[in-house]
Amino acid sequence: MDESFNVKFWGVRGGYPMPGPSTNRVGGNTTCLEVRVGGHLIILDAGTGIIGLGREMVAQYRIDHVPIVTTILFTHTHHDHTQGFPFFGPAHLPDSTFYIFGPKMLHEDLEAALAKAMLPPTFPLDIEELASMRYVRNIREREMLALSHDWAEPRVFNAYRDKPELPAEAVKVRLMRSYAHPQGGAFLYRIEWRDKKLVFATDTEGYHGWDKRLSRFARGVDLLIHDAEYTEEEYLDPVSPRQGWGHSTWQMAVKMAKAAEVKQLALTHHHALHDDDFLEAVEKEAQAIFPSTVLARESLTIEL
């Protein structure tokens, strides 16, 4: 069994992609995170970053012909978190199987929301025409996922009622619903394996005195990946304030990291109009307050 717990960023932008020379170092793709933990592959969100990940997975499949089995977790179904899925190469292979989980938003099932991302006549295929096998399920905040090589597929438990006897090498995924993002909120995920823990908290907005629920959820984790779309000046702009838009400032992310006493902080979901120079200056400012801060960049890999 693979003994590693690695996180790789494939898309770090919010809103819409921003390719070009001014974003080459940080990257211009929208949100996608690859987590390889205990021999499992978990993908978080399917922004345009998932397209490059898919190319890499298909290239490896051509070499070893091992069936692709992947768990995909959606934080929510806004366009910048789903727009890459129709172009995800493994989804078009009959030897691929996906276990897909995410929230039901505004009374719409996850599967229906994903189908809208590739609905003719605006896309040449509908989701049912994809060659891969897909098992799509809504999940709720009170539930927990577990992955084990002893099982054929991920299992879902009631996180408050069930006391499952999990295999020692099982990967656990807990979730918290942040209501600070418009139109239904977003799921924040906590992935645990052995004594290592990761929290992915994008599309969330800080509160006065920080988000107490999130600070408990992320308490002491090895890596907190946190939304940092705005500066305080942008967030409080008197002409076009961003309050209530469901995104945080980098200062909010740093305050959360300190309050939750996390070991490392990665700033992500960068504003599309923030170029490399701007973001690298933000990274230095954040490091002056919380030294264990890193700017999420495409292809950056962090080993827990």
RAJO-V469461 format. One record per residue. PSI is psi in whole degrees, -180 to 180 (none if undefined). OMEGA is omega in whole degrees, -180 to 180 (* if undefined). NEAR is the number of other C-alpha atoms within 12 Angstrom. Layout:
BEGIN
PSI;OMEGA;NEAR + PSI;OMEGA;NEAR
END
This chain:
BEGIN
139;176;14 + 128;-176;13 + 10;-173;18 + 161;173;21 + 95;-175;31 + 145;179;31 + 129;178;36 + 131;180;33 + 128;176;43 + -23;177;39 + 131;-172;46 + 7;-178;53 + 157;172;47 + 154;174;41 + -73;-178;30 + 158;-179;27 + 152;178;30 + 78;177;29 + 163;176;25 + 170;-176;16 + -26;-178;13 + -8;-179;19 + 14;-175;28 + -37;-175;19 + -40;-179;23 + -37;180;38 + 152;-175;40 + 3;-177;41 + 154;179;45 + 172;-159;44 + 127;169;56 + 134;-178;50 + 132;176;51 + 126;178;41 + 120;175;41 + 114;-171;32 + 122;177;37 + 32;-180;28 + 5;177;22 + 151;173;35 + 122;176;34 + 129;177;41 + 130;178;43 + 114;179;48 + 158;-173;53 + 50;169;47 + -171;-175;46 + -17;176;39 + -25;-178;44 + -18;-179;41 + -46;178;32 + -40;176;33 + -43;179;38 + -40;178;33 + -42;180;23 + -41;-180;20 + -40;179;29 + -40;178;26 + -41;178;17 + -37;178;17 + -38;179;21 + -26;-179;16 + -50;-172;11 + -14;178;11 + 28;175;15 + 129;-180;16 + 143;-180;22 + 120;178;32 + 120;-170;32 + 144;170;35 + 129;178;39 + 127;179;41 + 126;177;44 + 133;175;47 + -37;176;48 + -179;-170;46 + 24;172;42 + 155;-167;35 + -40;-176;27 + -3;177;37 + 0;180;42 + -13;-167;41 + -17;178;37 + -16;-173;36 + -42;179;43 + -21;-177;36 + 14;-180;28 + 107;-173;35 + -48;-179;29 + -24;179;36 + -16;-179;38 + 7;180;28 + 132;179;28 + -15;-180;21 + 16;179;23 + 141;175;28 + 129;-179;28 + 133;171;34 + 111;-168;35 + 127;-178;35 + 150;177;40 + -180;-175;47 + 152;165;40 + 124;-174;29 + 129;179;29 + 44;177;17 + 17;178;13 + 127;179;20 + 152;180;23 + -44;-178;31 + -39;179;31 + -39;179;24 + -41;178;30 + -36;179;37 + -35;180;26 + -23;180;26 + -14;179;30 + 59;-174;27 + 118;174;19 + 146;13;15 + 8;-180;10 + -7;175;12 + 144;-172;17 + -18;179;15 + 150;168;20 + 169;-171;22 + -29;-179;28 + -16;180;22 + -5;176;20 + 141;-175;26 + -22;-175;21 + 163;172;25 + 134;-178;25 + 131;174;30 + 112;-173;23 + 132;-177;27 + 133;169;29 + 143;172;32 + 160;-177;34 + 163;-176;29 + -30;-177;30 + -2;-176;21 + 161;179;29 + 140;175;32 + 151;172;39 + 139;179;37 + 135;179;35 + 147;176;28 + -11;176;23 + -14;-175;16 + 153;179;16 + -24;-176;14 + 164;177;22 + 150;178;34 + 149;-178;28 + 132;180;30 + 157;169;25 + 116;-173;20 + -19;-176;22 + -26;-175;13 + -45;-174;10 + 144;174;14 + 70;-173;12 + 147;172;18 + 95;-176;11 + 145;173;23 + 151;-176;16 + -31;-177;18 + 9;-177;25 + 144;173;30 + 129;180;40 + 139;177;36 + 115;177;42 + 161;-178;35 + 155;177;39 + 135;178;36 + 119;173;34 + 127;-179;33 + 10;-176;28 + 18;177;30 + 134;-173;31 + 152;175;21 + 51;170;21 + -4;179;23 + -169;-180;31 + 151;177;38 + 138;171;41 + 136;-174;42 + 143;175;49 + 117;-178;40 + 126;-176;45 + 135;175;34 + 121;-174;33 + -122;-178;21 + 16;-178;17 + 143;-176;26 + 141;179;34 + 138;172;43 + 130;177;45 + 111;-173;49 + 73;176;52 + 163;178;51 + 49;174;50 + 151;-176;46 + 135;-180;39 + 157;177;41 + 166;172;26 + 125;-177;12 + 16;-178;17 + 164;-177;25 + 107;-175;28 + -36;178;19 + -44;-180;24 + -37;180;41 + -34;175;31 + -43;-178;20 + -36;-176;34 + 9;-174;39 + 118;172;26 + 15;-177;26 + 159;-180;33 + -33;-179;34 + 125;172;37 + 120;176;48 + 115;-168;48 + 139;173;46 + 135;179;43 + 50;-170;48 + -34;-170;41 + 162;163;40 + 166;177;31 + -35;180;22 + -41;178;18 + -43;-177;24 + -37;-176;27 + 13;-177;17 + 125;-176;13 + -24;-179;11 + -45;-179;10 + 74;-179;12 + 148;180;17 + 7;177;24 + 135;180;28 + 1;180;21 + -8;175;25 + 20;179;33 + 158;-175;41 + 164;166;43 + 163;177;38 + -28;177;45 + -39;176;37 + -41;-180;36 + -42;179;52 + -43;178;41 + -40;179;31 + -43;180;47 + -41;179;46 + -44;-178;29 + -38;-178;27 + -6;178;28 + 48;179;24 + 161;-178;34 + -34;-180;29 + 146;180;36 + 133;173;44 + 125;179;44 + 131;-176;48 + -174;-177;49 + 53;-177;53 + 143;177;47 + 138;-176;39 + -29;-176;32 + 4;176;25 + 112;-177;32 + -180;-176;25 + -48;-178;29 + -43;-180;18 + -48;-176;22 + -36;179;36 + -29;173;24 + -40;176;18 + -42;180;33 + -44;180;33 + -41;178;20 + -42;-180;22 + -40;180;31 + -27;177;25 + -25;180;15 + -44;180;21 + 95;-171;28 + -30;-178;20 + 48;179;26 + 140;175;36 + 147;175;36 + 126;176;45 + 126;178;45 + 148;177;38 + 137;-179;36 + -6;175;27 + 129;176;24 + 132;179;21 + 127;177;29 + 126;179;21 + none;*;28
END
